[in-house]
Amino acid sequence: MNDALFIHRIHFAFTVTYHYLFPQLTMGLAPLIVVLKTLALRTNQAIYDDAARFWTKIFGINFVAGVVTGIPMEFQFGTNWARFSEFTGGVIAQPLAMEAVFSFFLESAFLGLLLFGERRLGRRGHWWAAFMVFAGSWLSGFFIVAADAWMQHPVAYRILPGGRFEVTSFWGVLTNPWALIQYAHTMSGALTTGSIVMAALGAFYLLNRRDSAFGAIFLRVGVVAGIIATAAQIFPTGDLHGKYMARHQPATTAGMEALFQSAAGAPMVILGQPDIEHQRIDNPIVVNKLLSFLIYGTTRAEVKGLDQIPKDQWPTNIPLLYFAYHVMAGLGTVFLAIMAVAAFLLWRGALQQSRWMLWILMLTTPFPFIANTAGWLVAETGRQPWLVYGLLRTEQGFSANVSAANGLFTLLGFMGLYAVLTLFYLFLIERQIAEGPAPAVPGAHA
Amino acid sequence: MMQTVWFILVAFMLTAYVVLDGFDLGAGALHLLAARTDEERRLLLRSIGPVWDGNEVWLLAAGGTLFYAFPLLYASSFSGFYLPLSIVLWLLVLRAIAIEFRAHLANSLWHDFFDGMFCIASLLLLVLFGAALGNVIRGVPLGKDHYFFVPLWTDFTPGPNPGALDWYTALCALMAIAATSLHGALYVAMKTTGRLQTRMAAIANRLWPAVAIGTAAGLAATVAVRPRVLDNYRAVPVGWIIPIAVVVALGGMRYCSRRASERNAFLFSCAYMTAMLAGAAFALYPVLLPSGNDPALSLTIWNSSAGPSSLSIGLIWWSIGMAIAIGYFTLVYTMFRGKVDNRAGDGHY
């Protein structure tokens, strides 16, 4: 493997993976803050305003971390993937530039009002500020997913002499079916993170026997949103995504499942390690015919295996793809199970007393971040060896004029910088949690 | 034709970035010098607090638009200026953290740490942005494949093998510090009262001669380093209106700050920045990034642009998006008009 290519891949992978730890929480919390603000308006109870204000503080810290780690991404297409940018800028920069123009300006205008404008805006005005920030962050997510979806499933383009792509329809890139499915799946993933974090912090306060009234609210909102998000994660969004992928990126599906031989009535591997050399699964636990059924709705359908795909078009790292997919799907299933039990207990009015369940919810906190990361790993390693599926290979896209040493230099710089950012972030979040949601002076809210 | 339209649009966005983010970068560069007490520093941060982030979005919007309209320029320059640009990104991260995290802890060490970070990051960003403009005017050693790579510095001369920093781009960096600090000082003086305002007005008075001399010296150096910058002015003499605007704006700035007309002094500073950038854009057109060695290898709006369909489709989202963005800016700056007050608890900073 070309050294520089490897460094540029790791460079982008590291910075984007780290970045996405924050926006998934931003996009997950934003609608929940709107829910809290709505409850406050509906019930006229100040505790919902206090609850929203508390989450807004955490949201604000998280938002800053998302913004500062996002800025480098906008530039890294050019710095580290120059030839990719040269070829595809006329298409892919449409959603990227639209993100800045349509959502960053919006967010920058309303975030300050959400964080610090509560007194000046009044209750309804402040609700709108929360809503606009939610809209901005979800719009932002859409443009990024649309850009990625175009790389997964290029549409509405023409190739000019010399190899540059150009867009042929304004709506084409934005209404790419792949983008719509991937967006729904990504957003339910973000909402899964947001609702698990909210429910987990509620559980934490209840287990600690402090701020119980707030803990109960966080728990209720988190679990209700969580059951919706975790269910939608699997059906319909995950289901649709899997089916669409099997039809348009059969090599990716075969790699995710480590399906070496095409088969009618293909089995689904639940556990096991792919052995690329011998083209088999070690220590397999499989469910017969399940894969055919999930993709085509019938147990008899044939699923394309890697044997039907030229070796130079196999995903370049099948074990990583396979494990990332299994981690994502496995965790997604566990989240749904946890949320189903929690929702049942909530419905029976027994959740707050079920300390075992509160423990489980609290300890679930890190896993949605892992699941979302694994999901993006599936998308990006699954697309390999392509940058633009079927059209532009990864080794054609990196900045050949930037040496491996220079790439390593800035990669190390980003690692150091993000290590520092992590410390500040965790410190400030911990302080907010320790300080708690109760207003400093009881009844001091406007 | 479309290429020229996009040249103007990208130049407009970059100018908006420099004029808007310029004042909060300039305020940052003067932060430690002009704002001495915690109260003054909070006042300074409050004067840029609600707007700095939106100002910085112009950089992202301009970058994205450049990527779309001139993909080859985006690809070649961002990878060619890899090292200085990466440092810019680090500084942007540090600066944003400094502004936003400072207020989270009521502790003087914490405040001092982030005050220092804010000031140094702002100052270094001005160095890098100034040098970047210098590089674009001086030219870079573009290869036949349209790519290049400049180290941070070589022998500090703008010869055939230049670094990002040489005597000419260093001069541009100094000029950027002076002009942008002046811009920031006039802004903060306009937005604040008390000792901070007095000090900022005094700093602005002292910086003005440096900027005036720097403008003349910078122009002379530019003509020496790259005589072709005068070609467009010779061909289209109406362009001389731009340097005249620079001189008028400089004079207006002085006149208004002498008469303590803060708002107009700041507006003249905006005009000065705009005219300086317009002058550079006018001199470059239709070149986007000159080749230092063989002029035929320069990146121009013709060889760097996206396809015709992209360029016309882009006008749809660009014009709608810009109309909305200008709406937001009008809203935010209207809500934030007038002097920021010193009351604790008003806002975050």
Interface residues (C-beta under 8 A of the other chain):
Chain A: G60 I61 V64 V67 V68 T69 I71 P72 E74 F75 F77 G78 T79 N80 A82 R83 F84 S85 E86 F87 T88 G89 G90 V91 A93 Q94 L96 A97 M98 E99 A100 V101 F102 F104 F105 L106 S108 A109 L111 G112 L115 F116 R158 L160 R164 F165 E166 V167 T168 S169 F170 S399 A400 N401 V402 S403 N406 F409 T410 G413 F414 L417 L421 F424 L428 R431
Chain B: G49 P50 D53 G54 E56 V57 L60 A61 G63 G64 T65 F67 Y68 F70 P71 L72 Y74 A75 S76 S77 F78 S79 G80 Y82 L83 L85 S86 L89 W90 L92 V93 L94 A96 I97 E100 F101 H104 L105 H146 Y147 F148 F149 A306 G307 P308 S309 S310 I313 G314 I316 W317 W318 G321 M322 I324 A325 Y328 F329 L331 V332 G347 H348
